[in-house]
Amino acid sequence: MMSEIIELQFQGRVLHWLKEIIAEEKLPFEVDQELPIKTDGELLRADLVIWEDKNRTKTACVIELKRPEYNGYSLELTDTAMRKANFLGSPFFATWNINEFVLWETFEEGTPLLDRRRWHRDVVAIKRIEEVKRREIEEKLKKFLKEFLTKDFFEICYIQKKVPTLPLDRIFIDRLKSAVNSFYIGNFRGLEGETSEGCGFPAAIEQLVCGAEMDF
């Protein structure tokens, strides 16, 4: 059985991978973990911050990292990430529940928050954060981060590649899929427990569905 791993530990792993990629590819970025943000009466911390330059004078992207059971499109999560990006003056922020990486624009006048989604990638498909220790999962995560830093995000930052506005039907499909996935993953262990204790499978499903609150 794989030992437990918490979000902060996974953040550290991602930080290490990002630094390795930046050094190996000689990229202009820099990256930090758990960056404190002082606000009026509140201390926030940005999980991961990508800086556009080595001197850390201009933020490029704030990444809010969560476990697989979190919905990457939930208003609570995106609003928290957007606030942190706004305080740091970052033009982009990302929500990443390990499975799905979603890139958002921080500032866009007259556009609701959930309509600022600009980029979505399905990275892996895991149910528990402990699975990031598996070699094949780690390799997929590293491959994604390398492609993101060396191609997609590099072009956005330095080649001024316009980030496309995705079709509304594509946005709806991705949001629906994320909500269903987070619901399934979040209740997976509970469902196993119910069925193992003798509760019929249909009854367990009915109980979970009736009590579910999905954020579309």
N, CA, C and O of each residue as an XYZ file, in Angstrom:
864
protein
N       0.855     -1.197      0.000
C       0.000      0.000      0.000
C       0.891      1.247      0.000
O       1.903      1.303      0.699
N       0.493      2.244     -0.797
C       1.265      3.473     -0.873
C       1.060      4.313      0.381
O      -0.056      4.424      0.889
N       2.153      4.907      0.878
C       2.050      5.765      2.055
C       1.323      7.049      1.691
O       1.288      7.446      0.526
N       0.743      7.695      2.697
C      -0.032      8.903      2.455
C       0.873     10.058      2.029
O       2.042     10.134      2.410
N       0.306     10.939      1.242
C       1.001     12.152      0.826
C       0.000     13.302      0.904
O      -1.145     13.154      0.479
N       0.414     14.419      1.431
C      -0.488     15.558      1.561
C      -0.212     16.563      0.450
O       0.802     16.484     -0.243
N      -1.143     17.520      0.293
C      -1.021     18.495     -0.787
C       0.299     19.247     -0.741
O       0.927     19.480     -1.774
N       0.720     19.629      0.470
C       1.945     20.407      0.608
C       3.161     19.621      0.112
O       4.074     20.184     -0.491
N       3.159     18.321      0.375
C       4.259     17.485     -0.109
C       4.242     17.392     -1.633
O       5.291     17.432     -2.275
N       3.056     17.270     -2.203
C       2.963     17.208     -3.664
C       3.382     18.536     -4.283
O       4.031     18.564     -5.328
N       3.004     19.643     -3.628
C       3.474     20.949     -4.099
C       4.996     20.979     -4.181
O       5.568     21.479     -5.150
N       5.647     20.431     -3.142
C       7.097     20.394     -3.122
C       7.665     19.598     -4.279
O       8.678     19.981     -4.864
N       7.019     18.494     -4.610
C       7.461     17.687     -5.746
C       7.328     18.473     -7.048
O       8.239     18.480     -7.876
N       6.193     19.127     -7.218
C       5.971     19.907     -8.435
C       6.976     21.048     -8.527
O       7.510     21.327     -9.600
N       7.232     21.709     -7.394
C       8.233     22.777     -7.363
C       9.584     22.258     -7.845
O      10.247     22.898     -8.661
N       9.989     21.095     -7.336
C      11.272     20.496     -7.723
C      11.294     20.184     -9.217
O      12.285     20.458     -9.892
N      10.210     19.616     -9.734
C      10.153     19.297    -11.170
C      10.220     20.554    -12.021
O      10.923     20.590    -13.031
N       9.487     21.584    -11.614
C       9.500     22.838    -12.373
C      10.902     23.455    -12.406
O      11.366     23.916    -13.449
N      11.563     23.455    -11.254
C      12.918     24.013    -11.194
C      13.878     23.217    -12.081
O      14.744     23.794    -12.740
N      13.722     21.906    -12.095
C      14.549     21.062    -12.954
C      14.336     21.401    -14.425
O      15.295     21.536    -15.185
N      13.085     21.536    -14.815
C      12.755     21.838    -16.207
C      13.301     23.206    -16.598
O      13.875     23.362    -17.675
N      13.124     24.192    -15.731
C      13.609     25.551    -16.006
C      15.126     25.557    -16.189
O      15.647     26.239    -17.072
N      15.832     24.794    -15.349
C      17.292     24.737    -15.445
C      17.743     23.988    -16.695
O      18.631     24.448    -17.412
N      17.127     22.827    -16.956
C      17.533     22.004    -18.096
C      17.241     22.678    -19.433
O      18.033     22.584    -20.371
N      16.099     23.358    -19.513
C      15.694     23.994    -20.770
C      16.163     25.441    -20.874
O      15.905     26.112    -21.873
N      16.855     25.921    -19.836
C      17.359     27.301    -19.796
C      16.244     28.320    -20.059
O      16.375     29.222    -20.887
N      15.154     28.141    -19.329
C      13.992     29.019    -19.462
C      14.149     30.260    -18.585
O      14.849     30.214    -17.573
N      13.509     31.359    -18.958
C      13.639     32.604    -18.180
C      12.804     32.642    -16.917
O      12.914     33.590    -16.140
N      11.968     31.635    -16.687
C      11.065     31.627    -15.545
C      11.798     31.369    -14.224
O      12.942     30.913    -14.196
N      11.100     31.675    -13.147
C      11.481     31.248    -11.803
C      10.190     30.805    -11.121
O       9.103     31.181    -11.559
N      10.293     30.017    -10.065
C       9.095     29.494     -9.418
C       9.293     29.419     -7.913
O      10.393     29.133     -7.439
N       8.224     29.676     -7.160
C       8.229     29.618     -5.704
C       7.008     28.858     -5.208
O       6.006     28.731     -5.912
N       7.113     28.351     -3.968
C       6.021     27.624     -3.332
C       5.561     28.349     -2.085
O       6.368     28.937     -1.366
N       4.233     28.307     -1.822
C       3.649     28.868     -0.610
C       4.068     30.324     -0.398
O       4.512     30.700      0.687
N       3.921     31.135     -1.443
C       4.292     32.546     -1.362
C       3.262     33.304     -0.527
O       2.078     33.291     -0.864
N       3.689     33.971      0.567
C       2.728     34.701      1.407
C       2.212     35.963      0.714
O       2.962     36.676      0.047
N       0.920     36.219      0.889
C       0.283     37.407      0.320
C      -0.423     38.139      1.450
O      -1.389     37.626      2.015
N       0.046     39.320      1.781
C      -0.542     40.097      2.866
C      -1.689     40.949      2.337
O      -1.510     41.759      1.427
N      -2.862     40.755      2.919
C      -4.032     41.545      2.560
C      -4.564     42.205      3.824
O      -4.015     42.006      4.908
N      -5.613     42.977      3.693
C      -6.205     43.633      4.855
C      -6.811     42.596      5.807
O      -7.880     42.043      5.547
N      -6.106     42.346      6.911
C      -6.630     41.445      7.925
C      -6.573     39.971      7.579
O      -7.177     39.156      8.275
N      -5.859     39.605      6.517
C      -5.827     38.203      6.116
C      -4.486     37.891      5.456
O      -3.951     38.696      4.694
N      -3.958     36.716      5.760
C      -2.722     36.262      5.144
C      -3.039     35.080      4.236
O      -3.435     34.015      4.709
N      -2.865     35.270      2.947
C      -3.079     34.208      1.978
C      -1.725     33.630      1.567
O      -0.684     34.264      1.737
N      -1.765     32.423      1.029
C      -0.542     31.811      0.498
C      -0.831     31.223     -0.881
O      -1.767     30.442     -1.055
N      -0.024     31.606     -1.838
C      -0.164     31.060     -3.192
C       0.582     29.734     -3.246
O       1.768     29.674     -2.920
N      -0.101     28.677     -3.653
C       0.514     27.346     -3.661
C       1.806     27.345     -4.472
O       2.864     26.979     -3.961
N       1.717     27.753     -5.731
C       2.878     27.841     -6.605
C       2.782     29.116     -7.430
O       1.710     29.459     -7.927
N       3.886     29.809     -7.575
C       3.920     31.043     -8.362
C       5.014     30.927     -9.420
O       6.175     30.675     -9.098
N       4.637     31.113    -10.679
C       5.616     31.161    -11.765
C       5.907     32.629    -12.056
O       4.998     33.408    -12.344
N       7.181     32.994    -11.978
C       7.608     34.359    -12.266
C       8.089     34.440    -13.714
O       8.659     33.490    -14.250
N       7.847     35.586    -14.330
C       8.233     35.761    -15.727
C       9.733     35.998    -15.885
O      10.272     35.851    -16.982
N      10.408     36.364    -14.798
C      11.835     36.683    -14.878
C      12.586     36.133    -13.664
O      11.984     35.830    -12.633
N      13.897     36.010    -13.799
C      14.727     35.440    -12.740
C      14.779     36.327    -11.499
O      15.012     35.832    -10.396
N      14.566     37.622    -11.666
C      14.616     38.548    -10.539
C      13.304     38.621     -9.755
O      13.199     39.346     -8.766
N      12.311     37.865    -10.211
C      11.017     37.808     -9.544
C      10.368     39.194     -9.436
O       9.863     39.571     -8.378
N      10.388     39.934    -10.529
C       9.773     41.263    -10.532
C       8.367     41.252    -11.141
O       7.600     42.195    -10.946
N       8.028     40.189    -11.877
C       6.728     40.149    -12.555
C       6.175     38.733    -12.509
O       6.787     37.796    -13.023
N       5.009     38.592    -11.888
C       4.376     37.267    -11.826
C       3.764     36.916    -13.174
O       3.264     37.784    -13.888
N       3.808     35.645    -13.508
C       3.235     35.174    -14.765
C       1.991     34.321    -14.544
O       1.014     34.430    -15.284
N       2.036     33.459    -13.504
C       0.897     32.568    -13.251
C       0.913     32.094    -11.810
O       1.964     31.748    -11.271
N      -0.249     32.079    -11.193
C      -0.431     31.529     -9.850
C      -1.191     30.212     -9.988
O      -2.258     30.166    -10.600
N      -0.637     29.143     -9.415
C      -1.264     27.827     -9.529
C      -1.859     27.420     -8.186
O      -1.159     27.364     -7.174
N      -3.148     27.138     -8.190
C      -3.842     26.624     -7.005
C      -3.956     25.111     -7.170
O      -4.650     24.628     -8.064
N      -3.276     24.375     -6.308
C      -3.159     22.925     -6.451
C      -4.037     22.217     -5.437
O      -3.978     22.507     -4.242
N      -4.860     21.277     -5.920
C      -5.767     20.556     -5.037
C      -5.703     19.054     -5.301
O      -5.107     18.604     -6.279
N      -6.332     18.290     -4.406
C      -6.407     16.844     -4.549
C      -7.396     16.471     -5.645
O      -8.198     17.312     -6.050
N      -7.361     15.223     -6.142
C      -8.225     14.819     -7.259
C      -9.721     14.946     -6.997
O     -10.503     15.107     -7.934
N     -10.128     14.875     -5.721
C     -11.566     14.944     -5.438
C     -12.145     16.348     -5.541
O     -13.361     16.515     -5.455
N     -11.301     17.361     -5.724
C     -11.792     18.732     -5.871
C     -12.222     19.003     -7.313
O     -11.599     18.526     -8.261
N     -13.291     19.771     -7.456
C     -13.747     20.204     -8.779
C     -12.959     21.443     -9.186
O     -13.072     22.495     -8.556
N     -12.166     21.313    -10.236
C     -11.328     22.416    -10.683
C     -12.078     23.617    -11.207
O     -11.485     24.670    -11.437
N     -13.394     23.469    -11.400
C     -14.209     24.566    -11.909
C     -15.126     25.161    -10.841
O     -15.930     26.044    -11.139
N     -15.013     24.689     -9.613
C     -15.897     25.216     -8.576
C     -15.638     26.703     -8.370
O     -14.498     27.162     -8.446
N     -16.697     27.444     -8.110
C     -16.583     28.892     -7.956
C     -15.702     29.253     -6.769
O     -14.940     30.218     -6.825
N     -15.808     28.474     -5.692
C     -14.997     28.750     -4.499
C     -13.511     28.640     -4.813
O     -12.723     29.500     -4.419
N     -13.129     27.581     -5.522
C     -11.722     27.364     -5.855
C     -11.205     28.419     -6.832
O     -10.137     28.994     -6.623
N     -11.961     28.669     -7.891
C     -11.508     29.644     -8.891
C     -11.468     31.054     -8.309
O     -10.584     31.840     -8.650
N     -12.417     31.378     -7.436
C     -12.427     32.706     -6.834
C     -11.216     32.897     -5.921
O     -10.597     33.961     -5.923
N     -10.879     31.867     -5.142
C      -9.703     31.947     -4.267
C      -8.431     32.129     -5.089
O      -7.590     32.970     -4.769
N      -8.297     31.340     -6.142
C      -7.102     31.437     -6.989
C      -7.031     32.794     -7.681
O      -5.953     33.376     -7.802
N      -8.178     33.298     -8.135
C      -8.218     34.592     -8.805
C      -7.819     35.731     -7.869
O      -7.118     36.659     -8.274
N      -8.275     35.655     -6.604
C      -7.915     36.681     -5.619
C      -6.410     36.728     -5.404
O      -5.814     37.804     -5.363
N      -5.805     35.566     -5.267
C      -4.355     35.506     -5.064
C      -3.623     36.084     -6.284
O      -2.680     36.860     -6.135
N      -4.061     35.702     -7.485
C      -3.437     36.210     -8.705
C      -3.618     37.712     -8.814
O      -2.714     38.423     -9.252
N      -4.785     38.194     -8.416
C      -5.074     39.621     -8.490
C      -4.160     40.413     -7.550
O      -3.619     41.451     -7.932
N      -3.991     39.919     -6.326
C      -3.114     40.593     -5.361
C      -1.660     40.631     -5.840
O      -0.936     41.589     -5.571
N      -1.243     39.581     -6.552
C       0.136     39.500     -7.035
C       0.327     40.144     -8.409
O       1.447     40.228     -8.914
N      -0.778     40.598     -9.007
C      -0.691     41.225    -10.321
C      -0.384     40.253    -11.439
O       0.213     40.626    -12.449
N      -0.791     38.998    -11.262
C      -0.512     37.971    -12.255
C      -1.597     37.953    -13.328
O      -2.781     37.919    -12.994
N      -1.227     37.975    -14.605
C      -2.235     37.966    -15.671
C      -2.972     36.647    -15.803
O      -4.070     36.601    -16.357
N      -2.370     35.559    -15.291
C      -2.995     34.248    -15.391
C      -2.964     33.527    -14.047
O      -2.096     33.765    -13.208
N      -3.939     32.638    -13.871
C      -3.907     31.710    -12.747
C      -4.420     30.370    -13.241
O      -5.108     30.280    -14.258
N      -4.067     29.325    -12.491
C      -4.482     27.981    -12.885
C      -5.043     27.238    -11.692
O      -4.581     27.411    -10.564
N      -6.041     26.413    -11.947
C      -6.550     25.485    -10.941
C      -6.179     24.087    -11.417
O      -6.429     23.723    -12.566
N      -5.572     23.299    -10.511
C      -5.069     21.986    -10.910
C      -5.380     20.974     -9.830
O      -4.816     21.028     -8.738
N      -6.282     20.046    -10.134
C      -6.605     18.971     -9.196
C      -5.842     17.695     -9.550
O      -6.308     16.588     -9.282
N      -4.692     17.859    -10.140
C      -3.772     16.808    -10.586
C      -4.277     16.168    -11.886
O      -3.505     15.973    -12.824
N      -5.562     15.846    -11.934
C      -6.115     15.257    -13.153
C      -6.317     16.298    -14.251
O      -5.979     16.060    -15.410
N      -6.868     17.450    -13.880
C      -7.222     18.477    -14.863
C      -6.533     19.796    -14.523
O      -6.631     20.297    -13.403
N      -5.840     20.339    -15.506
C      -5.154     21.619    -15.351
C      -5.921     22.651    -16.165
O      -6.066     22.509    -17.379
N      -6.418     23.702    -15.486
C      -7.227     24.718    -16.156
C      -6.572     26.082    -16.005
O      -6.297     26.524    -14.890
N      -6.323     26.743    -17.118
C      -5.689     28.068    -17.124
C      -6.761     29.136    -17.333
O      -7.618     29.009    -18.207
N      -6.700     30.193    -16.515
C      -7.675     31.267    -16.549
C      -6.974     32.613    -16.717
O      -5.813     32.769    -16.337
N      -7.680     33.574    -17.284
C      -7.196     34.950    -17.300
C      -7.701     35.648    -16.049
O      -8.873     35.535    -15.691
N      -6.807     36.370    -15.389
C      -7.166     37.039    -14.137
C      -8.027     38.268    -14.385
O      -9.008     38.494    -13.677
N      -7.667     39.060    -15.381
C      -8.364     40.316    -15.649
C      -9.016     40.270    -17.030
O      -8.354     40.000    -18.032
N     -10.294     40.532    -17.069
C     -10.989     40.695    -18.344
C     -12.274     41.464    -18.070
O     -13.244     40.914    -17.549
N     -12.266     42.718    -18.424
C     -13.377     43.605    -18.098
C     -14.683     43.098    -18.696
O     -14.757     42.743    -19.873
N     -15.706     43.076    -17.854
C     -17.040     42.718    -18.312
C     -17.267     41.236    -18.515
O     -18.302     40.840    -19.053
N     -16.314     40.398    -18.094
C     -16.442     38.948    -18.297
C     -16.512     38.232    -16.961
O     -15.595     38.367    -16.151
N     -17.582     37.466    -16.700
C     -17.688     36.724    -15.440
C     -16.510     35.772    -15.260
O     -15.914     35.317    -16.237
N     -16.182     35.477    -14.016
C     -15.009     34.681    -13.698
C     -14.988     33.348    -14.437
O     -13.989     33.011    -15.073
N     -16.081     32.583    -14.363
C     -16.087     31.246    -14.948
C     -16.063     31.266    -16.474
O     -15.911     30.217    -17.100
N     -16.210     32.444    -17.083
C     -16.108     32.565    -18.539
C     -14.714     32.981    -18.986
O     -14.478     33.206    -20.173
N     -13.777     33.085    -18.016
C     -12.404     33.474    -18.365
C     -11.500     32.263    -18.538
O     -10.282     32.408    -18.641
N     -12.077     31.086    -18.569
C     -11.305     29.870    -18.792
C     -10.736     29.923    -20.206
O     -11.460     30.174    -21.169
N      -9.428     29.684    -20.319
C      -8.776     29.819    -21.613
C      -8.086     28.560    -22.102
O      -7.778     28.446    -23.288
N      -7.838     27.611    -21.203
C      -7.009     26.464    -21.596
C      -7.273     25.330    -20.643
O      -7.280     25.536    -19.429
N      -7.492     24.136    -21.157
C      -7.797     22.972    -20.322
C      -7.003     21.784    -20.836
O      -6.976     21.512    -22.036
N      -6.352     21.073    -19.908
C      -5.645     19.854    -20.287
C      -5.978     18.739    -19.299
O      -5.915     18.927    -18.085
N      -6.333     17.575    -19.841
C      -6.479     16.374    -19.031
C      -5.090     15.771    -18.890
O      -4.499     15.329    -19.876
N      -4.568     15.750    -17.676
C      -3.172     15.365    -17.449
C      -3.046     13.885    -17.117
O      -2.337     13.149    -17.804
N      -3.728     13.451    -16.074
C      -3.743     12.041    -15.677
C      -5.169     11.699    -15.255
O      -6.068     12.536    -15.342
N      -5.368     10.462    -14.798
C      -6.686     10.047    -14.285
C      -6.454      9.188    -13.050
O      -6.308      7.969    -13.138
N      -6.424      9.854    -11.890
C      -6.192      9.140    -10.635
C      -7.321      9.450     -9.653
O      -8.017     10.456     -9.790
N      -7.491      8.580     -8.671
C      -8.532      8.769     -7.664
C      -7.974      9.279     -6.341
O      -8.676      9.948     -5.582
N      -6.704      8.959     -6.065
C      -6.081      9.341     -4.795
C      -4.761     10.050     -5.061
O      -4.031      9.701     -5.989
N      -4.466     11.038     -4.245
C      -3.235     11.807     -4.431
C      -1.994     10.924     -4.257
O      -0.937     11.221     -4.814
N      -2.123      9.833     -3.481
C      -0.983      8.932     -3.272
C      -0.493      8.303     -4.576
O       0.651      7.856     -4.663
N      -1.360      8.269     -5.584
C      -0.987      7.648     -6.858
C       0.085      8.428     -7.614
O       0.652      7.914     -8.578
N       0.371      9.659     -7.195
C       1.420     10.428     -7.868
C       2.791      9.793     -7.647
O       3.753     10.138     -8.333
N       2.884      8.869     -6.695
C       4.152      8.181     -6.441
C       4.431      7.080     -7.460
O       5.566      6.617     -7.577
N       3.405      6.658     -8.198
C       3.614      5.631     -9.214
C       4.468      6.190    -10.341
O       4.266      7.324    -10.775
N       5.417      5.400    -10.815
C       6.376      5.870    -11.814
C       5.685      6.397    -13.073
O       6.039      7.458    -13.587
N       4.683      5.633    -13.569
C       4.037      6.048    -14.819
C       3.257      7.358    -14.651
O       3.180      8.159    -15.583
N       2.678      7.573    -13.460
C       1.958      8.816    -13.199
C       2.941      9.978    -13.079
O       2.704     11.056    -13.625
N       4.036      9.758    -12.369
C       5.047     10.806    -12.226
C       5.602     11.226    -13.586
O       5.825     12.412    -13.827
N       5.823     10.259    -14.468
C       6.362     10.581    -15.793
C       5.365     11.410    -16.608
O       5.759     12.327    -17.328
N       4.076     11.085    -16.493
C       3.057     11.858    -17.208
C       2.986     13.289    -16.677
O       2.842     14.234    -17.452
N       3.087     13.447    -15.367
C       3.050     14.774    -14.763
C       4.245     15.606    -15.212
O       4.092     16.778    -15.557
N       5.427     15.008    -15.208
C       6.627     15.718    -15.639
C       6.539     16.101    -17.115
O       6.923     17.206    -17.498
N       6.036     15.192    -17.933
C       5.893     15.476    -19.366
C       4.957     16.645    -19.595
O       5.236     17.523    -20.412
N       3.834     16.656    -18.867
C       2.890     17.761    -19.005
C       3.529     19.083    -18.612
O       3.418     20.065    -19.345
N       4.197     19.119    -17.463
C       4.808     20.362    -16.990
C       5.875     20.867    -17.965
O       6.004     22.071    -18.181
N       6.620     19.960    -18.538
C       7.647     20.361    -19.501
C       7.015     20.981    -20.747
O       7.473     22.017    -21.229
N       5.965     20.346    -21.266
C       5.286     20.885    -22.444
C       4.645     22.230    -22.134
O       4.651     23.136    -22.967
N       4.090     22.355    -20.926
C       3.445     23.603    -20.536
C       4.454     24.748    -20.476
O       4.203     25.833    -21.001
N       5.599     24.503    -19.832
C       6.596     25.563    -19.652
C       7.364     25.882    -20.934
O       7.662     27.045    -21.206
N       7.683     24.857    -21.719
C       8.546     25.080    -22.876
C       7.785     25.468    -24.139
O       8.370     26.020    -25.071
N       6.485     25.183    -24.174
C       5.721     25.465    -25.388
C       4.558     26.414    -25.122
O       4.615     27.597    -25.455
N       3.514     25.880    -24.522
C       2.258     26.639    -24.410
C       2.421     27.934    -23.621
O       2.118     29.014    -24.130
N       2.899     27.831    -22.379
C       2.978     29.038    -21.549
C       4.124     29.940    -21.983
O       4.022     31.162    -21.869
N       5.208     29.365    -22.476
C       6.322     30.173    -22.979
C       5.856     31.055    -24.132
O       6.221     32.229    -24.207
N       5.058     30.496    -25.024
C       4.547     31.263    -26.162
C       3.605     32.371    -25.701
O       3.612     33.473    -26.250
N       2.792     32.066    -24.685
C       1.871     33.074    -24.165
C       2.642     34.257    -23.587
O       2.284     35.413    -23.812
N       3.705     33.955    -22.839
C       4.456     35.004    -22.142
C       5.406     35.774    -23.046
O       5.529     36.992    -22.916
N       6.085     35.080    -23.966
C       7.184     35.712    -24.683
C       6.967     35.881    -26.187
O       7.623     36.709    -26.818
N       6.068     35.116    -26.750
C       5.786     35.277    -28.179
C       4.438     35.974    -28.369
O       3.985     36.203    -29.491
N       3.810     36.304    -27.232
C       2.531     37.013    -27.248
C       1.475     36.274    -28.063
O       0.686     36.872    -28.795
N       1.492     34.953    -27.910
C       0.473     34.142    -28.557
C      -0.871     34.432    -27.915
O      -1.008     34.368    -26.694
N      -1.854     34.751    -28.729
C      -3.177     35.070    -28.188
C      -3.817     33.802    -27.640
O      -3.883     32.778    -28.320
N      -4.283     33.887    -26.409
C      -4.952     32.746    -25.796
C      -6.374     32.680    -26.340
O      -7.139     33.625    -26.150
N      -6.747     31.607    -27.002
C      -8.063     31.541    -27.647
C      -9.207     31.463    -26.645
O      -9.065     30.910    -25.554
N     -10.337     32.027    -27.039
C     -11.563     31.870    -26.266
C     -12.238     30.589    -26.721
O     -12.567     30.438    -27.898
N     -12.443     29.678    -25.801
C     -13.003     28.383    -26.169
C     -14.514     28.477    -26.402
O     -15.183     29.302    -25.781
N     -15.055     27.637    -27.291
C     -16.497     27.619    -27.536
C     -17.267     27.311    -26.264
O     -16.790     26.568    -25.406
N     -18.455     27.882    -26.142
C     -19.257     27.688    -24.937
C     -19.595     26.227    -24.702
O     -19.620     25.780    -23.555
N     -19.860     25.460    -25.780
C     -20.206     24.057    -25.590
C     -19.021     23.266    -25.050
O     -19.198     22.341    -24.258
N     -17.811     23.628    -25.477
C     -16.615     22.955    -24.962
C     -16.424     23.286    -23.480
O     -16.082     22.407    -22.688
N     -16.642     24.535    -23.108
C     -16.516     24.930    -21.707
C     -17.530     24.172    -20.848
O     -17.196     23.678    -19.771
N     -18.771     24.086    -21.337
C     -19.815     23.385    -20.582
C     -19.465     21.915    -20.405
O     -19.633     21.363    -19.318
N     -18.978     21.277    -21.467
C     -18.628     19.854    -21.401
C     -17.503     19.618    -20.400
O     -17.568     18.688    -19.596
N     -16.475     20.456    -20.447
C     -15.347     20.294    -19.527
C     -15.772     20.512    -18.073
O     -15.339     19.784    -17.180
N     -16.626     21.522    -17.839
C     -17.093     21.789    -16.489
C     -17.953     20.644    -15.969
O     -17.841     20.247    -14.809
N     -18.815     20.118    -16.842
C     -19.661     18.993    -16.446
C     -18.819     17.761    -16.130
O     -19.045     17.081    -15.129
N     -17.849     17.485    -16.991
C     -16.973     16.328    -16.766
C     -16.214     16.466    -15.449
O     -16.090     15.497    -14.701
N     -15.710     17.660    -15.163
C     -14.964     17.881    -13.935
C     -15.861     17.684    -12.713
O     -15.436     17.101    -11.715
N     -17.089     18.166    -12.792
C     -18.024     18.006    -11.674
C     -18.347     16.534    -11.432
O     -18.377     16.080    -10.288
N     -18.586     15.796    -12.505
C     -18.897     14.365    -12.375
C     -17.701     13.604    -11.825
O     -17.852     12.750    -10.952
N     -16.509     13.913    -12.335
C     -15.303     13.221    -11.872
C     -15.041     13.473    -10.388
O     -14.734     12.543     -9.642
N     -15.162     14.743     -9.959
C     -14.900     15.056     -8.555
C     -15.939     14.400     -7.646
O     -15.617     13.966     -6.540
N     -17.187     14.330     -8.118
C     -18.242     13.655     -7.346
C     -17.932     12.171     -7.197
O     -18.040     11.605     -6.110
N     -17.549     11.557     -8.301
C     -17.243     10.118     -8.278
C     -16.044      9.816     -7.388
O     -16.089      8.905     -6.561
N     -14.959     10.593     -7.564
C     -13.743     10.347     -6.792
C     -13.968     10.621     -5.310
O     -13.516      9.860     -4.454
N     -14.676     11.721     -5.011
C     -14.906     12.091     -3.624
C     -15.734     11.085     -2.858
O     -15.601     10.958     -1.641
N     -16.596     10.364     -3.572
C     -17.465      9.404     -2.900
C     -17.036      7.957     -3.097
O     -17.713      7.042     -2.631
N     -15.933      7.746     -3.775
C     -15.504      6.390     -4.109
C     -15.275      5.542     -2.860
O     -15.767      4.417     -2.771
N     -14.526      6.085     -1.892
C     -14.224      5.311     -0.689
C     -15.476      5.090      0.152
O     -15.674      4.014      0.716
N     -16.330      6.132      0.230
C     -17.561      6.000      0.995
C     -18.463      4.930      0.419
O     -19.102      4.174      1.150
N     -18.507      4.875     -0.913
C     -19.330      3.869     -1.576
C     -18.792      2.474     -1.312
O     -19.557      1.536     -1.091
N     -17.458      2.340     -1.336
C     -16.846      1.042     -1.034
C     -17.211      0.588      0.375
O     -17.518     -0.580      0.613
N     -17.169      1.559      1.318
C     -17.491      1.218      2.696
C     -18.931      0.789      2.869
O     -19.225     -0.162      3.594
N     -19.837      1.501      2.191
C     -21.256      1.171      2.297
C     -21.531     -0.235      1.777
O     -22.244     -1.010      2.416
N     -20.958     -0.567      0.602
C     -21.239     -1.866      0.005
C     -20.589     -2.987      0.798
O     -21.148     -4.080      0.895
N     -19.402     -2.729      1.373
C     -18.714     -3.774      2.135
C     -19.430     -4.081      3.442
O     -19.259     -5.165      4.000
N     -20.229     -3.140      3.936
C     -20.953     -3.357      5.196
C     -22.331     -3.961      4.969
O     -23.126     -4.094      5.899
N     -22.604     -4.327      3.705
C     -23.860     -5.023      3.457
C     -24.945     -4.173      2.846
O     -26.024     -4.679      2.536
N     -24.682     -2.874      2.661
C     -25.667     -2.007      2.020
C     -25.708     -2.338      0.542
O     -24.656     -2.425     -0.090
N     -26.874     -2.524     -0.023
C     -26.998     -2.845     -1.434
C     -26.420     -1.752     -2.307
O     -26.476     -0.576     -1.948
N     -25.861     -2.130     -3.458
C     -25.236     -1.149     -4.345
C     -26.229     -0.088     -4.828
O     -25.897      1.097     -4.790
N     -27.433     -0.458     -5.279
C     -28.390      0.574     -5.709
C     -28.736      1.548     -4.590
O     -28.865      2.749     -4.828
N     -28.886      1.037     -3.377
C     -29.233      1.915     -2.255
C     -28.110      2.891     -1.963
O     -28.357      4.057     -1.653
N     -26.877      2.416     -2.062
C     -25.730      3.297     -1.814
C     -25.652      4.388     -2.860
O     -25.394      5.549     -2.542
N     -25.877      4.012     -4.113
C     -25.855      4.997     -5.203
C     -26.943      6.045     -5.002
O     -26.700      7.242     -5.149
N     -28.145      5.582     -4.664
C     -29.257      6.503     -4.459
C     -28.946      7.486     -3.341
O     -29.256      8.672     -3.448
N     -28.339      6.998     -2.277
C     -28.005      7.856     -1.134
C     -26.997      8.926     -1.533
O     -27.123     10.084     -1.135
N     -26.002      8.540     -2.317
C     -24.965      9.485     -2.729
C     -25.511     10.524     -3.687
O     -25.224     11.713     -3.553
N     -26.305     10.072     -4.662
C     -26.834     10.985     -5.665
C     -27.793     11.986     -5.045
O     -27.749     13.174     -5.366
N     -28.658     11.513     -4.161
C     -29.628     12.396     -3.534
C     -28.957     13.462     -2.684
O     -29.472     14.572     -2.552
N     -27.814     13.130     -2.111
C     -27.137     14.077     -1.243
C     -26.066     14.891     -1.944
O     -25.367     15.680     -1.308
N     -25.932     14.704     -3.260
C     -24.835     15.367     -3.978
C     -25.193     16.798     -4.321
O     -26.346     17.122     -4.608
N     -24.167     17.654     -4.285
C     -24.307     19.037     -4.738
C     -23.203     19.295     -5.747
O     -22.036     19.412     -5.374
N     -23.560     19.384     -7.023
C     -22.573     19.591     -8.065
C     -22.603     21.033     -8.528
O     -23.667     21.625     -8.706
N     -21.420     21.585     -8.718
C     -21.286     22.961     -9.162
C     -21.018     22.982    -10.649
O     -19.900     22.704    -11.084
N     -22.040     23.313    -11.443
C     -21.878     23.417    -12.883
C     -21.665     24.861    -13.288
O     -21.507     25.153    -14.473
